[in-house]
Amino acid sequence: MTAPAATTVGLTSWRLPAEGAEEAVRHAARLGADGVQLDLGGPGRGPWADDPGTVEAVLRARAEAGVALLGLTANTLNDIGLTAPSRSADGTLARVVVVRLLDAAHAYGVPLVFLPSFRRSAIDTPDDFRRTARILAWAATEANARGLVLANENVLEPERAAHLVEKVGSPGFRLLLDPYNLCVAGRDPVRWVAAVGPYLADQIHLKDGHLRAEGSAALGTGDGRLDDVLAAVAAYGPAPRALVLENDYRDGDTALPLRDLAWARARAARPTPSPAPSHRTEAAV
């Protein structure tokens, strides 16, 4: 079986030398990407993607450039904390941002919304886990009401990641895979995929690097085991709708993104094995 012809290779707006969503769409088009994931923006994160007139401008740019809008996230939640107590100021603000994110995603017509669990949203303690599961369950219900799929990006141990999905308890909830984030956190990304495969979102973040050095490495040249991970996804997860590059391209040099786009397109077109048998016992907690 071959990867679907519609498999998209995209970029993330927050890793491009672009100020705002419209500019990110046009920059992605200039690089030849098929699509782009956008960030909601906010303090220290760039212009809000739902500012007056912005949605219309981005949709116009999308139509003119022929670039798909793949998803929307709110990286500002890493500065606020999904793990904040629900009645605290930060907990209230997190919910306000999530509603704003979901409304913007509905306006943009994206197929996926994802919430990050890093920095102040990192899931480090049992309380963090309970609070994250609670807000994700609420957010999944809100996303479903808007016709959206909700995902969470985290670096939990695979059994804990599977347990999080079960605690959220929504058929419209997924896990967003980023193999290199897992490597940095000391996880085996291939084992992670094997354990949570049925729960994966059909978009995957791809970046690479060297664990003992800073900076991006061209896809496939670092410690991210990306080929092994993509083989595991083909065996255990849904066929990827999009491979989304998250290497850091903010310096404006086009050599790395063009190379990475070619690398990802080659993998998107590679023959894949038949799905593996169910592994529910691995994912059980």
Secondary structure, DSSP 8 states (H G I E B T S, - for coil): -B--TT-EEEEEGGGSS-SSHHHHHHHHHHHT-SEEEEE--BTTTBS-TTSTTHHHHHHHHHHHHT-EEEEEE-TTHHHH-TTS-TTSHHHHHHHHHHHHHHHHHHHHT-SEEEEE--GGG---SHHHHHHHHHHHHHHHHHHHHTT-EEEEE----HHHHHHHHHHH--TTEEEEE-HHHHHHTT--HHHHHHHHGGGEEEEEEE--B-TTS-SB--TTSSSS-HHHHHHHHHHHS---SEEEE-S--TT--SHHHHHHHHHHHHHHTSB--------HHHH--
